[in-house]
C-alpha cells in the first residue's frame, strides 16, 4: 500500500479540503478503492468480498448524500469479471494488468473536462499530487472512511424504549396539585 498523505493534508488542511467550503456532497467522487478499503474498520483487503463491501457503503453514501457521480477504481481486475458492482450512483472499474488503479486514476483525472467539480479519495501521495496538478480536490481516505462508517452528522438519538416508571409524590405535592386543579384535599 502506498504511503500516507503529508501531515499538511491530513491535519488542518483536511478540514479545508473536506469541509463544506471546498468539498460538497454534490461533487463527483473518484475513489482509490483498495486504498480506501485499507482505512475502513471491518473490511480486510484479504477478504474476497472486500470490493463488494466497499461498494455497498458507497451506494448508501451516494444515495444519502445525493452525490452526482461516484467512480471507484480497484487494482487487479480480471477479464470478464463476473460480478457487476455498478448501481445506485456508483460505477466500478477494475484496472487490468499491466495497469494498476493509480495509473488509471491519474489517466482519468488528466482527461476530466471540469476537474474542479471532482474530488479524489486517496491516501496515496503520488496520486494526490497528480490530482492537485490536475486541479482535482483531494480527500484523505482515512477521513472519508470515517464519514462512510460513522453515524450521520444530523442523526437523532434513538428513542428510549417505553418504560413505565412509578412516580412517588409527597402528600404536600399531591395537595398542591389538587389545589391547582380546584379540588380540596380530604
C-alpha positions in Angstrom: 0.0 0.0 0.0 1.3 3.5 -0.8 2.4 5.9 1.8 0.1 8.3 3.5 -0.6 11.9 2.6 1.7 14.5 4.1 0.7 15.9 7.5 -0.4 19.1 6.0 -3.0 17.2 4.0 -4.4 15.2 7.0 -4.4 17.7 9.8 -5.7 21.3 9.3 -5.8 21.1 5.5 -8.2 18.1 5.8 -10.9 20.4 7.3 -10.4 22.8 4.4 -10.4 20.1 1.8 -13.1 18.0 3.3 -15.2 20.9 4.7 -18.2 22.5 3.0 -16.2 25.4 1.6 -14.2 23.1 -0.8 -16.0 19.8 -0.9 -19.7 19.3 -1.2 -21.6 16.1 -1.4 -22.9 17.0 -4.8 -19.3 16.9 -6.2 -18.3 13.9 -8.3 -16.0 11.5 -6.5 -13.2 9.5 -7.9 -12.1 6.8 -5.4 -8.9 4.8 -5.0 -10.8 1.6 -4.0 -8.3 -0.6 -2.3 -6.6 2.4 -0.7 -10.0 3.3 0.9 -10.7 -0.3 1.9 -7.4 -0.3 3.9 -8.9 2.5 6.1 -12.3 1.0 6.8 -12.6 -1.0 10.0 -14.3 -4.3 9.5 -13.2 -4.7 5.9 -10.0 -6.5 5.1 -8.0 -6.4 1.9 -7.6 -10.2 2.2 -11.4 -10.6 2.2 -12.6 -12.0 -1.2 -15.7 -9.7 -1.0 -13.8 -6.6 0.1 -14.7 -4.7 -3.1 -18.4 -5.6 -2.8 -18.5 -4.5 0.9 -16.9 -1.1 0.0 -19.3 -0.6 -2.9 -22.3 -1.3 -0.5 -21.1 1.5 1.7 -20.5 3.8 -1.3 -24.0 3.1 -2.6 -25.5 4.1 0.7 -23.4 7.2 0.8 -24.3 8.2 -2.8 -28.0 7.8 -2.1 -27.8 9.6 1.3 -25.6 12.5 0.0 -27.1 12.6 -3.5 -23.6 12.6 -4.9 -23.7 13.2 -8.6 -21.2 10.6 -9.7 -19.1 8.1 -7.7 -16.4 6.2 -9.6 -14.3 3.7 -7.7 -11.2 2.1 -9.3 -9.8 -1.1 -8.0 -6.5 -2.9 -8.7 -6.2 -6.5 -10.0 -9.2 -6.6 -12.4 -9.8 -9.8 -14.3 -11.1 -10.1 -17.8 -14.7 -10.9 -17.9 -15.3 -10.0 -14.2 -18.5 -12.0 -13.3 -19.9 -9.5 -10.8 -21.2 -6.1 -11.8 -21.0 -3.9 -8.8 -22.4 -0.8 -10.6 -25.6 0.7 -9.4 -27.2 3.2 -7.1 -24.9 6.0 -8.3 -21.7 4.0 -8.1 -19.6 2.9 -11.1 -16.8 0.4 -10.6 -13.7 -0.1 -12.7 -11.1 -2.8 -12.2 -7.6 -1.9 -13.6 -6.5 -4.6 -15.9 -2.9 -5.8 -16.0 -0.4 -4.3 -16.7 -2.2 -1.1 -15.5 -2.9 -0.5 -11.8 -5.5 1.6 -10.1 -3.1 4.5 -9.5 -2.3 4.9 -13.2 -5.9 4.6 -14.2 -6.9 7.2 -11.7 -4.2 9.6 -12.9 -5.3 9.0 -16.6 -8.9 9.7 -15.7 -8.1 12.9 -13.8 -6.0 14.2 -16.7 -9.0 13.6 -19.1 -11.5 15.5 -16.9 -13.2 18.4 -18.6 -14.2 20.1 -15.3 -11.7 19.0 -12.7 -12.9 21.5 -10.1 -16.2 19.5 -9.9 -14.3 16.4 -8.8 -12.7 15.2 -5.6 -10.3 12.3 -5.3 -10.4 10.0 -2.3 -6.9 8.5 -1.6 -4.1 8.5 0.9 -1.5 7.8 -1.8 0.9 10.7 -2.1 1.7 10.3 -5.8 -1.9 10.1 -6.8 -2.8 13.0 -4.5 0.0 15.1 -6.1 -1.3 14.2 -9.6 -4.8 15.2 -8.5 -3.6 18.6 -7.3 -1.7 19.1 -10.5 -4.9 18.5 -12.4 -7.0 20.8 -10.2 -8.9 17.9 -8.5 -9.6 18.3 -4.8 -8.1 15.6 -2.5 -9.9 13.9 0.4 -7.8 11.8 2.7 -9.0 8.2 2.6 -9.0 7.9 6.4 -11.2 10.9 6.8 -13.6 9.7 4.1 -13.7 6.2 5.7 -14.8 7.9 8.9 -17.6 9.7 7.1 -18.6 6.5 5.4 -18.8 4.3 8.5 -19.7 6.9 11.2 -23.2 7.9 12.1 -24.9 10.6 10.1 -23.9 14.0 11.5 -27.5 15.1 12.0 -28.8 11.8 13.3 -31.3 12.0 16.0 -30.6 9.7 19.0 -32.6 6.6 19.1 -35.7 6.9 21.2 -35.6 5.2 24.6 -37.8 2.2 24.9 -41.1 2.8 26.6 -40.6 2.2 30.3 -43.2 2.7 32.9 -41.8 4.4 35.9 -43.6 4.8 39.2 -43.5 8.3 40.3 -44.0 8.9 44.0 -45.2 12.2 45.2 -45.2 13.5 48.7 -48.5 14.4 50.5 -47.6 18.1 50.1 -47.1 17.7 46.3 -50.4 15.9 46.0 -52.2 18.6 48.0 -50.6 21.3 45.7 -51.8 19.5 42.5 -55.3 19.1 44.0 -55.4 22.8 44.8 -54.2 23.7 41.3 -57.0 21.6 39.7 -59.6 23.1 42.0 -60.2 20.3 44.4 -59.7 20.4 48.0 -57.7 17.6 49.6 -59.5 15.4 52.0 
